[in-house]
Amino acid sequence: MKLAFLGGAKEVGRVAIALRAGGNFILLDYGVTVDQEPLFPMHVAPKDVDAIILSHCHLDHSGATPALYVRGGKPVYGTSLTFELSELLISDFIKIAGYYLPYEYVELQTMMYNCVNLNYGESAEVKGISFKLLNSGHVPGSAQAILEADGKRLLYTGDFNTRRTRLLKGADLIDDELDAVVIEGTYANEDHPNRADVERDFVNAVREVAEGGGTILVPAFSVGRSQEILCVLYAHRFEHPISLDGMAKEASQILLRHASSLLDPRLYAEAARNAYWVEDWQDRRVIARRPGVIISPAGMLKGGPAAFYLSEVGRSDRNAVFLVSYQIRGTPGRELLDKGACTINGREHKVKASVRRFDFSSHCGASELIEFLRRLKGSPTVYVVHADEENSKLFVKRAQEEVGLKAVAPNVGEVYDV
């Protein structure tokens, strides 16, 4: 068994890992880094790929996959929910791209035609490589993959979270003996605060602004974070209007059809029904001026209806902008946190509203990553991905010194024998 790291090594984004065994070739994710211009993984010839396993819908894991369907098809495995959400996100990516993409809608449609739905725990096999998916607790439908070939067993965590949230249960723990694990190290340098404390502080802050007659903008990722915030507010019996806008509406509708995949289907269904789903620009202008909460993408304020709401809500110190998603350096959300102002699509926004960030992360923190490694059986070699260079090296050091496992921070393009 050989592993080739085509992207996502010592970087966050464009995750792509190739597994070769017995002359057969499976891709674990094939994502894209969405920046000023997208950054794709190393090229692979589509004809050489026997199958793809998609861990979850986020573009940094799924966004390059349609490029493998320019000519012909091959099976892509994942959960049915991952595929529906991936289609939504990739369609939007194609629509808003102001640059060349190596595929169009027809390739996305071909990809969707070749989807093979797997439930958690269900096994499949491609040319002597067997695998099964387990819950990863990251976003709805997300999965870890355990693969076996050539007498070796490998775990690919994808993005994962071992803590329960309002939306999802934590990641499944692995009972199998392993020879290798490819694991994310996004937060190898920090722990997340207690989730119950974050929820309480968030709801108290939102309630205080609304009771003072203010409007709260909550920029949130369309998939996962928007629906979690809906559930948090409903579970805490928030009394003021809650509005949902942008692509979060389509994602929320998909989750209503897959509510059994969530921790508490009834809570989510009631929270979604309790919210007002914004219909048009007239709606937006009205709700931007009334007390209550507006949940809207983009989570980092890079676009979407949230950009319009910021221009309205940001004008008054009676209002608030509460960020609930990670803010990458160089994004308007991070700029707003650091400077109290930001530029979106060339327009500067000076914000008088109060600005805070609440840590609703859907990734494991540093202590949880180490504890996850401690629980693994066997003596697997650890390959760290989905982390910047500093965190990759830090996680490798801790895995070696604290857990006693051999660990590597690969570079893009490197190949390893398992």
C-alpha positions in Angstrom: 0.0 0.0 0.0 1.3 3.4 -1.0 0.1 6.9 0.0 0.6 9.9 -2.2 -0.2 13.4 -0.8 -1.5 15.5 -3.7 -2.8 18.4 -1.6 -3.6 19.4 1.9 -0.2 18.6 3.3 1.3 21.5 5.4 -1.7 23.6 4.3 -5.4 23.9 4.9 -7.3 23.4 1.7 -7.3 21.3 -1.5 -7.1 18.0 0.4 -6.3 15.0 -1.9 -4.7 11.7 -1.0 -4.0 8.9 -3.4 -4.0 5.3 -2.2 -2.3 2.7 -4.4 -2.6 -1.0 -3.7 -2.0 -3.9 -6.1 -1.9 -1.6 -9.1 -5.3 -0.1 -8.1 -5.8 3.6 -7.4 -8.3 5.2 -5.0 -8.5 8.9 -4.2 -9.5 10.1 -0.7 -11.1 13.5 -1.4 -10.1 15.8 -4.2 -10.7 19.4 -3.0 -9.9 22.9 -3.9 -8.5 25.9 -2.0 -11.0 28.8 -2.6 -9.0 32.0 -2.5 -8.7 34.9 -4.9 -8.2 32.2 -7.5 -8.8 28.5 -6.7 -5.8 26.3 -6.0 -6.2 22.7 -7.2 -4.4 19.5 -6.1 -1.7 17.9 -8.1 -3.1 16.6 -11.4 -4.0 12.9 -11.8 -5.1 11.3 -15.0 -8.9 10.6 -14.6 -8.4 7.3 -16.5 -6.0 6.1 -13.8 -8.5 6.6 -10.9 -10.5 3.5 -10.0 -12.7 5.2 -7.4 -13.0 8.3 -5.1 -14.1 8.3 -1.5 -15.6 11.7 -0.5 -15.4 12.4 3.3 -17.7 15.4 3.2 -19.2 18.2 1.2 -16.9 21.2 2.0 -15.2 22.5 -1.2 -11.7 22.0 0.3 -12.5 18.2 0.1 -15.0 18.0 -2.8 -14.5 21.0 -5.0 -12.0 19.5 -7.6 -13.8 16.1 -7.9 -15.9 17.0 -11.0 -12.6 17.5 -12.9 -12.2 13.7 -12.8 -15.3 13.3 -14.9 -14.3 15.2 -18.0 -14.2 11.9 -19.8 -16.0 8.8 -18.6 -17.0 7.9 -15.1 -15.9 6.0 -12.1 -17.7 5.4 -8.8 -17.5 8.0 -6.0 -18.4 6.7 -2.6 -19.9 8.7 0.3 -23.1 9.2 2.2 -26.2 10.3 0.4 -26.3 13.5 2.4 -22.7 14.4 1.5 -23.6 14.1 -2.2 -26.6 16.3 -2.0 -24.7 19.0 -0.1 -21.7 18.7 -2.4 -23.9 19.2 -5.4 -25.3 22.4 -3.8 -21.9 23.8 -2.9 -20.1 22.9 -6.1 -23.0 24.3 -8.2 -22.7 27.5 -6.4 -18.9 27.5 -6.9 -19.4 27.1 -10.6 -22.0 29.9 -10.7 -20.0 32.5 -8.8 -16.5 31.6 -10.2 -15.0 34.6 -11.9 -12.1 32.5 -13.2 -11.5 29.4 -15.3 -12.5 26.0 -13.7 -11.4 22.7 -15.3 -15.0 21.5 -15.3 -18.5 22.7 -15.9 -22.0 21.7 -14.8 -22.0 18.7 -17.1 -19.0 17.2 -15.3 -20.8 17.8 -12.0 -23.9 16.0 -13.3 -21.7 13.1 -14.5 -20.1 12.9 -11.0 -23.6 12.8 -9.4 -24.7 10.0 -11.7 -21.7 7.9 -10.5 -22.4 8.4 -6.8 -22.6 5.3 -4.7 -24.3 5.9 -1.4 -22.9 4.2 1.7 -24.4 4.2 5.2 -22.1 4.4 8.2 -20.6 0.9 8.9 -21.5 -0.4 5.5 -18.7 -2.0 3.6 -17.7 -1.8 -0.1 -14.8 -3.1 -2.2 -13.1 -1.7 -5.3 -10.6 -4.1 -7.0 -9.3 -5.7 -3.8 -9.4 -2.5 -1.7 -12.2 -2.8 0.9 -13.5 0.1 3.0 -16.2 1.3 5.2 -17.4 4.7 6.4 -17.9 5.9 10.0 -19.4 9.1 11.4 -16.8 11.9 11.7 -19.0 14.4 13.6 -17.8 17.3 11.5 -20.8 18.3 9.4 -24.0 16.5 8.5 -23.1 13.4 6.4 -19.4 13.6 7.0 -17.4 10.4 7.3 -14.1 8.8 8.3 -12.9 5.9 6.1 -11.2 2.7 7.1 -9.5 1.0 4.1 -7.9 -2.5 3.9 -5.6 -3.7 1.1 -2.3 -5.8 0.8 -2.8 -6.9 4.4 -2.7 -3.3 5.7 -5.4 -1.2 7.4 -5.5 2.6 7.2 -7.8 5.1 8.8 -8.5 8.5 7.0 -10.3 10.8 9.5 -11.2 13.6 7.1 -12.2 16.6 9.2 -13.6 15.3 12.5 -14.9 16.3 15.8 -15.2 13.9 18.8 -17.5 16.3 20.8 -21.2 16.3 20.6 -22.9 19.5 19.3 -26.5 20.5 19.2 -26.6 19.2 15.6 -24.4 16.1 15.6 -23.1 13.4 17.8 -19.3 13.1 18.1 -17.1 11.0 15.8 -17.2 7.3 16.1 -14.2 5.8 17.8 -12.2 3.1 16.0 -11.9 -0.4 17.3 -9.8 -1.9 14.5 -6.0 -2.5 14.7 -4.4 0.1 12.3 -1.2 0.3 10.4 -1.6 4.0 9.4 -3.8 7.0 10.1 -4.1 10.1 8.0 -5.5 12.7 10.4 -6.3 16.4 10.3 -4.2 18.7 12.6 -6.1 21.9 12.0 -6.2 22.9 15.7 -3.0 21.1 16.9 -2.1 24.3 18.8 -5.3 25.1 20.7 -8.2 23.7 22.6 -11.8 24.8 22.2 -13.8 26.2 25.1 -16.5 24.1 26.7 -19.4 23.9 24.3 -22.1 24.5 26.9 -20.3 27.7 28.0 -20.0 28.9 24.4 -23.7 28.4 23.9 -24.7 30.2 27.1 -22.4 33.2 26.4 -23.7 33.4 22.8 -27.4 33.3 23.7 -26.9 35.7 26.5 -25.1 38.2 24.2 -27.7 37.8 21.5 -30.6 38.3 23.9 -29.0 41.4 25.5 -28.7 43.1 22.0 -32.2 42.1 20.9 -33.8 43.2 24.2 -32.1 46.6 23.7 -33.8 46.9 20.3 -30.8 45.8 18.3 -30.3 43.5 15.3 -27.7 40.8 15.4 -26.1 39.6 12.2 -24.6 36.1 12.5 -22.5 35.3 9.4 -22.4 31.5 9.2 -21.4 28.8 6.9 -24.3 27.5 4.8 -23.8 23.9 5.8 -23.7 22.9 9.4 -23.0 26.1 11.3 -26.2 27.9 10.2 -28.3 25.0 11.3 -26.5 24.6 14.5 -27.1 28.2 15.4 -30.8 27.7 14.7 -30.8 24.7 17.1 -28.9 26.6 19.8 -31.2 29.5 19.8 -34.4 27.3 19.8 -33.0 25.0 22.5 -32.4 28.1 24.7 -35.9 29.4 24.0 -34.8 32.6 22.4 -37.8 34.8 22.2 -37.1 37.2 19.3 -37.4 36.7 15.6 -34.8 34.5 13.8 -34.3 34.9 10.1 -32.4 32.6 7.7 -31.1 33.7 4.4 -28.9 32.8 1.4 -27.7 29.3 0.6 -28.3 28.3 4.2 -31.9 27.9 3.2 -31.2 25.3 0.5 -28.9 23.5 2.9 -31.5 23.6 5.6 -34.1 22.2 3.3 -31.8 19.3 2.4 -31.2 18.5 6.1 -34.9 18.5 6.7 -35.1 15.6 4.2 -32.2 13.9 6.1 -33.2 14.8 9.7 -32.5 11.2 10.8 -28.8 11.9 10.3 -28.8 14.6 13.0 -28.5 14.2 16.8 -32.0 15.4 17.5 -34.2 15.4 14.4 -37.2 16.9 16.3 -35.2 19.8 17.7 -33.8 20.6 14.2 -37.2 20.4 12.5 -38.9 22.6 15.1 -36.0 25.1 15.0 -36.1 25.3 11.2 -39.9 25.8 11.3 -39.5 28.5 13.9 -37.2 30.6 11.7 -38.4 33.0 9.1 -36.9 32.1 5.7 -36.1 35.3 3.8 -37.6 35.5 0.4 -36.4 38.6 -1.4 -34.6 41.9 -1.2 -37.7 43.6 0.2 -37.6 41.1 3.0 -33.9 41.8 3.6 -34.4 45.5 4.0 -37.2 45.0 6.5 -35.4 42.5 8.8 -32.1 44.4 8.7 -33.9 47.1 10.6 -35.9 45.2 13.2 -34.8 43.6 16.5 -33.8 39.9 16.1 -31.2 37.6 14.7 -30.2 37.2 11.0 -28.3 34.0 10.1 -26.7 34.3 6.7 -23.7 33.2 4.7 -21.0 33.9 4.0 -19.4 32.8 7.2 -16.3 34.8 6.6 -18.2 37.7 5.1 -16.6 37.1 1.6 -20.0 37.5 -0.1 -23.6 36.3 0.1 -26.4 38.3 1.7 -24.3 38.8 4.8 -22.4 41.5 2.9 -25.6 43.5 2.5 -26.7 42.9 6.1 -23.3 44.2 7.3 -23.8 47.4 5.5 -27.2 47.9 7.2 -26.6 46.4 10.7 -23.1 47.8 11.0 -24.3 51.4 11.0 -25.6 51.4 14.6 -23.8 50.7 17.9 -27.2 49.3 19.1 -26.6 46.3 16.8 -24.1 43.5 16.8 -22.1 41.2 14.4 -21.4 37.9 16.1 -19.0 35.7 14.1 -19.5 31.9 14.7 -17.1 30.5 12.1 -13.4 30.4 11.9 -12.0 33.6 10.2 -9.0 32.9 7.9 -6.4 35.6 7.6 -7.1 37.8 4.6 -10.9 37.4 4.8 -13.3 40.3 5.5 -14.4 38.5 8.7 -10.9 38.4 10.1 -10.3 42.0 9.0 -13.5 43.0 10.9 -12.3 41.2 14.0 -8.9 42.8 13.9 -9.7 46.3 12.8 -13.4 46.9 13.4 -13.8 47.6 9.6 -13.5 45.5 6.5 -13.6 45.6 2.7 -16.0 43.4 0.7 -16.0 43.5 -3.1 -14.0 46.7 -3.1 -16.4 48.5 -0.7 -15.2 49.5 2.7 -17.5 48.9 5.6 -16.9 50.9 8.8 -18.8 49.1 11.5 -20.2 50.8 14.6 -22.0 47.6 15.8 -20.3 45.5 18.4 -18.2 42.7 17.0 -17.5 39.4 18.8 -16.4 35.9 17.8 -17.8 32.7 19.4 -15.9 29.4 19.0 -18.4 26.9 17.6 -15.7 24.9 15.9 -16.6 21.6 14.2 -13.0 20.3 14.4 -11.1 18.5 17.3 -9.0 20.7 19.5 -5.4 19.9 20.4 -6.2 17.7 23.5 -8.9 15.8 21.6 -6.5 15.0 18.8 -4.0 13.6 21.2 -6.6 11.6 23.1 -7.9 10.2 19.8 -4.5 8.9 18.9 -4.1 7.4 22.4 -7.2 5.3 21.9 -6.1 3.8 18.5 -5.1 0.2 18.5 -1.9 -1.1 17.0 1.1 1.1 16.4 0.0 3.1 13.3 2.2 5.6 11.6 0.5 9.0 11.8 0.3 11.3 8.7 -0.8 14.8 9.5 -2.8 16.8 6.9 -5.2 19.8 6.8 -2.9 21.9 9.0 -0.5 24.7 8.3 3.3 24.0 8.5 3.6 25.1 12.1 0.7 23.0 13.4 1.7 20.0 11.3 5.1 19.9 12.9 3.7 20.6 16.4 1.2 17.7 16.0 4.0 15.4 14.8 6.1 16.2 17.8 3.3 15.6 20.3 2.3 12.3 18.6 5.9 11.1 18.9 6.6 12.4 22.4 3.3 12.0 24.2 1.7 9.0 22.4 4.8 7.2 21.2 3.8 6.8 17.6 5.8 7.3 14.5 4.5 10.5 12.9 5.1 12.4 9.7 4.2 15.8 8.2 4.3 15.1 4.5 4.9 17.6 1.8 2.7 17.9 -1.2 3.9 15.4 -3.8 5.5 13.0 -1.4 4.8 9.2 -1.5 5.0 6.8 1.4 4.9 3.0 1.8 2.5 1.9 4.5 
